[in-house]
Amino acid sequence: VLTGGGGGGVLPEKENRLGRVLFPEIFLSVCTEEVLIESFEEGTPIGSWLQKNETKEILRRRVGSLCIHAFLQMLFKDHFIHADLHPGNILVRERRLASSRSSSAPKRSHATRVEEEGGGEGRSTLDALEEDEETGIDLIILDCGLVTALEGSDRRNFRDVFKAVAMRDGHLAGRLIIERSPQEQCRDREAYCAEVADLVNTFMRGGLRLENVKVGSVLTRMLSLSCKHRVQLDSCFASVVIAVVILEGLARRLDPSLDLIDAALPYLVRDSIRGR
C-alpha cells in the first residue's frame, strides 16, 4: 500500500531540483474492502501534455528524465515497481516556482523525489536540465494495482544480471540466468550463453540511447532465447521486462537522447554497495 501525508509509504520523500513524483493519498479510515478512497490529483495525461509541448525541448527532457529516474529508484532502491506505467496512468502538473529552490504547490500528497544524497544518483543527467527553473514539474502516478516486489534472492539476481549487461558481459549474463533459474532444462548451456552474449554485444556497442536502441526489443529477445533453450526466468524478471517495454516508448518520445545504462549505473553501484 502506498500511503500519503508522509505516513510511511513505500517510496521516500526527498527534495530534488528536477521535480516530484506523486502518488494519490489513500484515506484508509474511510476505505472498505470494496471501495478505495484516494485524493483527487489535478493534472494532464502525459500523452496530451506531450502533444501540447512538442516544441518545449527542455521541459520534455525534464519530464523524460524524471520518468526514467523514478522507475530506476523503484527498481534499484525501493524494489517495489509499478508494473503498469502506460501513459494513461501518468499525469503531469506544472507549477510556478516562487524561486529556483522552492515551490508554491501545496504538499498534500505522498511524494518521492529522485535522490541526490551520497553521490547524487542521476545527477550528471539532471544538472543539464536546470533551465526554465521557474516551472516545476509534478509527475503523478495512478493505479498502483499492478506492482512487482523484488525481495531477497530475486533482487540480487536481477541486479547481478543487469550489472553484467551494463558491463557488456553477455556471456556472464547468460550464465547467471541459467544458474539462478527456478527451473531449467537447457540442453546446451554454452550455446545459450553465446547467444545471449551476441545479443548484448550487438545492441550495446553504443550504449542504450533510446534513439538508437529499442530496449524492449532486446529484453523480449532475451525472453525468446530463454524459451528456445528451455531456461525458465523468474516471474519478477519477466514483470520488470514488461514494465520497461511499456515505459520505453513514452520515454523515447520525451527524450530520445536518454541512455538507460548511463542513468542506471549510479543506482546499480549504490545497490551493490549495500550488498542486499
C-alpha positions in Angstrom: 0.0 0.0 0.0 1.3 3.5 -0.9 0.2 5.8 1.8 0.1 9.6 1.8 0.9 12.5 4.0 4.3 11.2 5.0 2.6 8.3 6.7 5.2 5.6 6.0 4.7 4.8 2.3 7.0 2.7 0.3 8.8 5.5 -1.5 10.8 8.1 0.3 10.3 11.8 0.4 13.3 13.8 -0.9 13.7 17.2 -2.4 15.1 17.5 -5.9 15.7 20.3 -8.4 14.1 18.4 -11.2 10.6 17.8 -9.9 8.5 15.5 -7.8 6.8 12.1 -8.2 3.4 12.0 -6.5 1.1 9.2 -5.6 -2.5 10.0 -4.6 -3.1 9.8 -0.9 -5.1 6.9 0.4 -7.7 7.7 3.1 -7.6 4.4 4.9 -10.1 5.4 7.6 -12.9 5.6 5.1 -11.8 2.7 2.8 -13.6 -0.7 2.7 -12.8 -4.0 1.0 -14.9 -2.9 -1.9 -14.1 0.8 -2.1 -10.7 2.6 -2.2 -10.8 6.3 -1.4 -7.9 8.5 -2.7 -7.1 12.2 -3.0 -8.1 13.8 -6.3 -4.9 14.9 -8.2 -5.2 17.6 -10.9 -3.0 17.0 -13.9 -2.8 16.5 -17.7 -2.5 12.9 -19.0 1.1 12.7 -20.2 0.2 11.9 -23.8 -1.9 15.0 -24.0 0.8 17.1 -22.2 3.4 15.9 -24.7 1.2 16.9 -27.7 0.9 20.4 -26.3 4.7 20.7 -25.5 6.3 19.1 -28.6 8.4 22.2 -29.1 9.5 22.7 -25.5 12.6 20.5 -25.5 13.8 21.4 -22.0 10.5 20.6 -20.4 10.2 17.4 -22.3 13.7 16.3 -21.3 12.9 17.1 -17.7 9.8 15.0 -17.7 11.5 12.2 -19.6 14.4 12.1 -17.1 12.0 12.3 -14.2 10.1 9.3 -15.6 13.3 7.2 -16.0 14.8 8.1 -12.7 11.6 7.5 -10.8 11.4 4.0 -12.4 15.1 3.3 -11.6 14.6 4.3 -8.0 11.6 1.9 -7.8 13.8 -0.8 -9.3 17.1 -0.4 -7.5 16.3 1.3 -4.2 12.7 0.7 -3.3 12.4 -2.7 -5.0 8.7 -2.1 -5.4 7.8 -1.4 -9.0 4.7 0.0 -10.6 4.2 -2.6 -13.4 1.7 -0.7 -15.5 3.2 2.6 -16.3 1.4 3.3 -19.5 0.6 6.9 -20.5 -3.0 6.7 -19.1 -1.5 6.2 -15.6 0.8 9.2 -15.6 -0.3 12.8 -15.2 1.8 15.9 -15.5 1.2 19.0 -13.4 3.2 22.2 -14.0 3.6 24.7 -11.1 5.2 28.1 -10.9 8.1 28.3 -8.5 8.5 31.2 -6.1 12.2 30.8 -6.6 14.5 28.2 -8.3 14.6 26.2 -5.0 11.0 26.4 -3.7 7.5 25.5 -4.8 4.2 27.2 -4.2 2.3 23.9 -4.7 0.6 22.5 -1.6 2.3 19.5 -0.1 -0.8 17.2 0.4 0.2 14.0 -1.4 2.7 11.3 -0.8 5.7 12.4 -2.8 9.0 10.8 -3.8 11.9 12.9 -5.2 14.8 11.4 -7.1 17.6 11.2 -4.6 20.7 13.5 -4.6 22.4 12.3 -1.4 25.6 10.2 -1.3 26.9 10.8 -4.8 23.8 12.1 -6.4 22.1 9.3 -8.4 21.5 10.5 -11.9 23.0 14.0 -11.1 25.0 14.2 -14.4 21.8 13.9 -16.3 19.8 16.3 -14.2 22.4 19.1 -13.9 22.0 19.8 -17.6 18.2 20.2 -17.2 18.1 23.2 -14.8 16.9 25.7 -17.5 13.4 27.0 -17.2 13.7 26.8 -13.4 10.5 28.9 -13.0 8.5 25.9 -13.9 8.2 23.0 -11.5 7.1 19.5 -12.7 4.9 17.1 -10.7 4.7 13.6 -12.2 1.6 11.9 -10.7 1.4 8.1 -10.9 -2.0 6.5 -10.7 -3.4 3.0 -10.4 -0.9 1.0 -8.3 -3.0 -2.1 -8.6 -0.3 -4.0 -10.6 3.0 -4.0 -8.9 6.1 -6.1 -8.6 8.2 -6.5 -5.4 11.8 -7.6 -5.7 12.8 -9.3 -2.5 15.8 -11.3 -1.3 17.3 -13.5 -4.0 15.1 -12.0 -6.7 16.6 -8.6 -6.0 20.1 -9.9 -6.1 19.6 -12.0 -9.2 18.1 -9.1 -11.2 20.8 -6.7 -10.0 23.6 -9.1 -11.0 22.2 -9.8 -14.4 21.6 -6.1 -15.1 25.1 -5.4 -14.0 26.6 -8.0 -16.3 24.6 -6.4 -19.2 25.7 -2.9 -18.2 29.3 -4.1 -18.3 28.7 -5.6 -21.7 29.4 -9.1 -20.5 26.7 -11.0 -22.2 28.2 -14.4 -21.5 28.2 -13.8 -17.8 24.6 -12.6 -18.0 23.6 -15.8 -19.7 25.4 -17.9 -17.2 23.8 -16.1 -14.3 20.3 -16.5 -15.8 20.9 -20.3 -16.1 22.4 -20.7 -12.7 19.6 -18.8 -11.0 16.7 -20.1 -13.0 13.9 -21.6 -10.9 13.8 -24.5 -13.3 16.0 -25.1 -16.4 16.3 -27.9 -18.8 18.9 -26.3 -21.1 20.5 -28.9 -23.3 23.4 -26.7 -24.5 24.3 -24.1 -21.8 27.3 -22.8 -23.8 25.1 -22.2 -26.9 22.6 -20.2 -24.7 25.4 -18.1 -23.2 26.9 -17.5 -26.6 23.5 -16.3 -28.0 22.9 -14.0 -25.0 26.5 -12.6 -25.4 25.8 -12.0 -29.1 22.6 -10.2 -28.3 24.2 -8.0 -25.7 27.2 -7.2 -27.9 25.0 -6.3 -30.9 22.9 -3.8 -29.0 25.4 -2.4 -26.5 28.0 -1.1 -28.8 26.9 2.5 -28.4 25.2 2.2 -25.0 21.5 2.2 -24.7 20.4 5.5 -26.0 16.7 5.4 -26.7 17.1 7.0 -30.1 19.4 4.1 -31.2 18.1 1.0 -29.3 14.7 -0.4 -28.6 15.4 -1.7 -25.1 12.1 -3.5 -25.0 13.1 -5.5 -28.2 16.4 -6.5 -26.5 14.6 -7.7 -23.4 11.9 -9.5 -25.3 14.5 -11.3 -27.4 16.1 -12.3 -24.2 12.8 -13.9 -23.2 12.6 -15.7 -26.6 16.1 -17.1 -26.2 15.3 -18.4 -22.8 12.1 -20.0 -24.1 14.1 -21.6 -27.0 16.7 -23.1 -24.7 14.1 -24.1 -22.1 15.5 -21.8 -19.4 12.8 -20.6 -17.1 13.0 -17.0 -16.0 11.9 -15.8 -12.6 8.4 -14.2 -12.8 9.7 -11.0 -11.3 12.3 -10.6 -14.1 9.5 -11.1 -16.7 7.4 -8.4 -14.9 10.2 -5.9 -14.9 10.8 -6.6 -18.6 7.1 -5.8 -19.3 7.3 -2.6 -17.3 10.3 -1.5 -19.2 8.6 -2.2 -22.5 5.6 -0.2 -21.5 7.6 2.8 -20.3 10.2 2.8 -23.1 8.1 4.2 -25.9 6.9 7.1 -23.8 10.4 7.9 -22.6 11.7 7.9 -26.2 9.1 10.5 -27.2 10.1 12.7 -24.3 13.8 12.5 -24.6 15.4 10.1 -27.2 18.9 11.1 -26.1 18.4 9.3 -22.7 20.9 6.4 -22.2 19.4 3.9 -19.8 22.7 2.4 -18.9 24.3 5.7 -18.0 21.2 6.6 -16.0 21.1 3.3 -14.2 24.8 2.9 -13.3 24.8 5.1 -10.2 21.8 3.3 -8.8 23.4 -0.1 -9.6 26.6 0.8 -7.9 24.9 2.0 -4.8 22.7 -1.0 -4.6 25.8 -3.3 -5.0 27.5 -1.4 -2.1 24.5 -2.1 0.1 25.0 -5.7 -0.7 21.4 -6.7 -0.2 
